[in-house]
Amino acid sequence: MTGGGGARPGYLGALRSRPFALLLLAHGLATTAQLVLVLAVGVAVLERTGSGFWLSAVVALSFLPYAVFSSLSGVLVDRTSRSALMAATSGTRAVLTGLAALGCWHGWPVPVVVAVAAAGAVVATPSYPALAAATPQCVGREHLPAANALATSVENGCWIAGPGVFGSLVALGVPSSGAVLLAAVLLAAAAGCAAAAGLGPVRRPRAGAWTELAGAARTVVATPAIRRPMGWAVLDNLLYGYLVVAVVVLTEDRAGGLGRLNAALAVGAVAAVVVVNRLAQHAGPALLPVTLAVFAASVAALGVAGPGLAGAALVLLAGATTLVAEVAAVTALQEGADAGLLGRVMGLYDQVNVGAVAVGSFLAGPLADLVGARTALVAVGGGAAVVALSGAVPPLGWRRSGALAPPRVPPCPPPAPPTSSSCPPSTSRAAVPSSSSRELPAPRRPSGTPSRLP
């Protein structure tokens, strides 16, 4: 079921697909609700206990499931209707969030309230893989970059909007239990939007969950069209996680510097939404590694320039290029993976990239302590740029193997010598060469030749 057929490639063309627009709205509502839930429950337990431990537990348990269960959730995505799965998860989360609101209102034991909120985060893990896998069902190939840019923008925007909604509720004097109840209402609305999309399933289950997951992992490793964009996306998210923490360390002694750099990062990402569709339509397969190389180079240059105005311009460039790289990676995965495999691929994608952000964030502080914040930025960004540029052109070995050359066609056999005029022309069929005669071997495609360029 695709929409936007005949429309000019772009955001309006993608949004003309009613199923995609409904799923996008559902994901946005659910993501906003998740942030409101986490913050409201965290504040509620902090007010009751005065303990930073429980606040940290709420936040950690709201993100940990994505690093643990996303790949398994991809199996569910491939086994059922993706819109129905999004509706079911949002509906279940609405019920759990309602219970959390009840627990905050009636003073249930803190571990119980935290556990209910954490269960909602576990149930949420299929949401993004389902949306990403459903997008090619909803829109045509020409609209995929625009649709992915919209999905990325909505997700990032909702991560910003969620705390804003919660802050507005606090300013209006709404208690934490009321904020949690609002999150339940938003999730119920998300369930309704997803159910209205009405997508059918792609395939039926054919093996056990672990068998299917292992098969998907083997396919990712063995298929260059999936493995390469997955690897670039991991590098992109690792570098993004590093940058977010590195700018905090870099501006530690500069009043106002952190706000300026964070604002530049957000403005760059928003600006990229304007151009990413056109870039994806015209830049070709080199867009992902080249954009990633520019992102890494801007991080390295930030270490040279420092946190001033030049540094803000570099962070703005970093924000734009990391979003373009993410959109390009998701689009490449959607085009490279089979429709019946895409849910598991996107589940693995979500899991490894959440882990990459966490690893990058963890490395920033110790590296800054070891060699200094600016030196670490130069080293990490420069190294990432070298790795990214290595994928901007095909490796030399592919050229030697003939992968980029046109297929060799065996030469035609020489024409038969003319018959003597004194001999009557033969009326019998030409003899078939015997198996012992010398023949040219049929051209073979070199094993391991990639199906497309990186």
SVG drawing of the C-alpha trace seen along z (x, -y; Angstrom):
<svg xmlns="http://www.w3.org/2000/svg" viewBox="-9 -34 56 69">
<polyline fill="none" stroke="black" stroke-width="0.4" points="0.0,0.0 1.8,-3.1 0.7,-6.7 1.8,-9.8 2.0,-8.2 2.6,-10.7 3.4,-13.5 6.6,-15.4 9.2,-13.8 9.1,-15.8 7.5,-16.2 4.0,-16.9 4.2,-13.9 5.1,-11.6 2.4,-13.1 -0.2,-12.5 0.0,-8.8 -2.7,-8.6 -1.3,-5.5 2.2,-7.2 0.7,-10.4 -1.3,-8.5 1.7,-6.4 3.9,-9.5 1.3,-11.3 1.0,-8.2 4.8,-7.9 5.0,-11.6 2.3,-11.5 3.7,-8.3 7.3,-9.7 6.0,-13.0 4.0,-10.9 7.1,-8.8 9.2,-11.8 6.4,-13.3 5.9,-10.0 9.7,-9.7 10.0,-13.2 6.8,-13.2 7.5,-9.8 11.1,-11.0 9.9,-14.2 7.3,-12.3 9.7,-9.8 12.3,-12.5 9.6,-14.5 8.7,-11.4 12.2,-10.1 14.6,-13.0 16.9,-10.4 18.9,-11.0 19.2,-7.2 15.5,-6.7 15.5,-9.6 18.5,-8.0 16.8,-4.6 13.6,-6.0 15.7,-7.7 18.0,-4.7 15.2,-2.2 13.3,-4.3 16.2,-4.0 17.8,-0.6 15.1,1.5 15.9,0.0 19.5,1.3 18.3,4.7 15.0,5.5 15.0,3.6 16.3,6.5 13.7,8.9 11.0,6.4 12.0,6.4 10.9,10.1 7.4,9.0 7.5,6.2 8.1,8.8 5.4,11.2 2.4,9.0 0.8,5.8 3.1,3.0 0.3,0.5 -1.6,3.0 1.6,3.5 2.1,-0.2 -1.6,-0.5 -1.2,2.5 2.0,1.2 0.6,-2.4 -2.7,-1.0 -0.8,1.2 1.5,-1.7 -1.6,-3.9 -2.9,-1.3 0.5,-1.0 0.8,-4.8 -2.7,-5.1 -1.6,-2.7 1.5,-4.8 -0.7,-7.9 -2.8,-6.0 0.3,-4.9 1.6,-8.5 -1.8,-9.7 -2.3,-7.1 1.3,-6.8 2.1,-3.3 5.6,-2.0 8.2,-3.7 9.7,-0.5 6.3,0.5 5.7,-2.9 9.2,-2.7 8.6,0.9 5.3,-0.1 7.0,-3.0 9.9,-0.7 7.4,1.9 6.0,-0.8 9.4,-1.5 9.9,2.2 6.5,2.3 7.6,-0.8 10.6,0.8 8.8,2.0 7.5,-1.5 10.4,-2.9 11.3,0.4 7.6,0.7 7.5,-2.9 10.7,-2.5 9.6,0.9 6.2,-0.4 7.4,-3.5 8.3,-1.6 4.8,-0.1 3.2,-3.5 5.2,-5.6 6.9,-5.0 10.7,-4.7 10.9,-8.3 9.4,-9.6 11.5,-7.5 14.2,-10.2 11.5,-12.8 9.5,-10.4 12.6,-9.4 13.5,-13.0 10.0,-13.7 10.2,-10.7 13.6,-11.7 12.5,-15.3 9.3,-14.3 11.2,-12.0 13.9,-14.6 11.3,-17.3 9.3,-15.3 12.3,-14.6 12.5,-18.4 8.8,-18.9 8.3,-16.3 10.2,-18.2 8.6,-21.4 5.1,-20.0 6.0,-18.7 7.6,-22.1 4.4,-23.9 2.3,-21.6 4.5,-22.2 4.3,-26.0 0.5,-25.7 0.5,-23.9 -0.5,-20.4 0.8,-17.7 3.0,-14.9 0.1,-12.4 -1.8,-14.7 1.1,-14.9 1.3,-11.1 -2.4,-10.9 -2.0,-13.3 0.7,-11.0 -1.8,-8.1 -4.3,-10.2 -1.7,-10.9 -0.8,-7.2 -4.4,-6.3 -4.7,-8.8 -1.6,-7.4 -3.1,-3.9 -6.2,-5.2 -4.1,-6.9 -2.0,-3.7 -5.0,-1.5 -6.6,-3.7 -3.6,-3.3 -4.7,0.3 -1.6,1.9 -1.6,5.6 1.2,8.0 4.2,8.6 4.7,12.3 3.8,15.1 6.1,16.5 8.2,19.4 10.6,20.1 11.3,19.5 12.0,15.9 15.7,16.6 16.2,18.4 14.7,15.6 16.8,13.0 20.0,15.0 19.1,15.3 18.6,11.5 22.0,10.9 23.7,13.2 22.0,11.4 23.2,8.0 26.8,9.2 26.7,11.0 24.9,8.3 27.0,5.3 23.9,3.2 22.8,3.6 26.1,4.0 27.7,0.7 24.9,-1.7 24.5,0.0 28.2,-0.5 28.1,-4.1 25.1,-4.7 26.9,-3.2 29.9,-5.6 27.5,-8.5 25.7,-7.8 29.0,-7.1 30.3,-10.5 27.0,-12.2 27.0,-10.8 30.6,-11.9 29.9,-15.4 26.9,-16.0 29.1,-15.3 32.3,-16.9 30.6,-20.3 29.7,-20.2 33.3,-19.6 34.6,-22.1 32.5,-25.0 33.0,-24.2 34.7,-27.5 32.8,-29.6 29.6,-31.3 26.9,-30.9 29.0,-28.7 27.1,-25.6 23.7,-27.2 25.2,-28.6 26.7,-25.3 23.6,-23.3 21.4,-25.8 23.7,-25.6 23.4,-21.8 19.6,-22.0 19.5,-24.7 21.8,-22.7 19.5,-19.7 16.4,-21.7 18.2,-23.4 19.2,-20.0 15.5,-19.0 15.2,-21.6 17.9,-20.1 18.1,-16.5 15.4,-15.4 17.1,-17.1 20.5,-15.8 19.2,-12.2 17.6,-12.5 20.7,-13.7 23.8,-12.8 23.8,-9.0 25.2,-6.3 28.3,-8.3 26.0,-10.7 26.3,-8.7 30.1,-8.3 30.8,-11.8 28.3,-13.5 29.7,-11.4 33.2,-12.5 32.1,-16.2 30.5,-15.6 33.6,-14.1 35.8,-16.8 33.6,-19.5 34.1,-17.7 37.8,-17.7 37.8,-21.4 35.8,-22.2 38.8,-21.1 41.0,-23.6 38.5,-26.5 37.2,-26.2 33.8,-27.1 33.6,-30.6 31.6,-31.8 33.6,-29.7 33.0,-26.7 29.3,-27.4 29.3,-27.5 31.1,-24.1 28.6,-22.6 25.8,-23.9 27.4,-22.1 27.8,-19.0 24.1,-19.1 23.1,-19.3 25.4,-16.6 24.6,-14.0 20.9,-14.3 21.6,-13.9 23.7,-10.9 21.0,-9.3 18.3,-9.8 20.7,-8.4 21.4,-5.4 17.8,-4.5 16.9,-5.0 19.7,-2.7 18.6,0.0 15.0,-0.2 16.2,0.1 18.7,2.9 16.7,5.2 13.8,7.5 10.4,6.3 9.9,9.4 13.3,8.8 13.1,5.1 11.5,5.1 14.4,7.2 17.0,5.1 15.5,1.9 15.3,3.5 19.0,4.3 19.7,0.8 17.9,-0.8 19.6,1.5 23.2,1.0 22.8,-2.7 21.4,-3.3 24.4,-1.5 26.7,-3.6 25.3,-6.8 25.9,-5.4 29.5,-4.4 30.3,-7.7 28.8,-9.6 30.8,-7.5 34.1,-8.0 34.0,-11.8 34.7,-12.5 37.6,-10.1 39.3,-11.1 39.0,-14.8 40.5,-14.0 43.3,-12.1 44.5,-14.4 42.3,-17.5 38.9,-18.3 40.2,-20.0 42.9,-17.4 40.4,-14.6 38.0,-16.3 40.7,-16.6 41.8,-12.9 38.3,-11.4 36.9,-13.6 40.0,-13.1 40.0,-9.4 36.3,-9.2 36.8,-11.3 39.5,-8.9 37.2,-5.9 34.3,-7.6 36.4,-8.7 37.5,-5.1 33.9,-4.3 33.4,-7.2 35.1,-5.4 35.1,-1.6 38.1,0.3 40.9,1.0 40.3,4.8 36.9,4.5 38.5,2.9 41.0,5.7 38.3,8.3 36.4,6.8 33.4,5.9 33.2,2.4 34.0,3.4 31.4,4.4 30.8,8.1 33.1,10.0 31.3,11.5 33.1,14.4 34.0,13.6 31.8,15.0 33.3,18.0 34.9,17.3 32.7,17.8 32.9,21.2 35.1,21.2 33.1,21.0 32.3,24.3 33.8,25.1 31.7,24.2 32.2,27.7 30.5,29.2 26.8,29.0 25.7,27.2 25.0,29.5 21.4,29.8 22.2,31.4 22.1,29.5 25.5,28.3 27.1,30.8 27.0,30.1 30.5,29.8 31.5,32.7 32.1,32.4 35.8,33.0 36.1,29.9 37.8,26.8 35.2,24.3 35.3,20.8 34.1,20.8 31.0,18.8 31.8,15.6 31.2,15.8 30.5,13.0 33.3,12.8 32.2,14.2 31.7,11.5 31.0,8.8 28.8,6.2 25.3,5.7 25.8,2.0 28.4,-0.6 28.8,-1.8"/>
</svg>
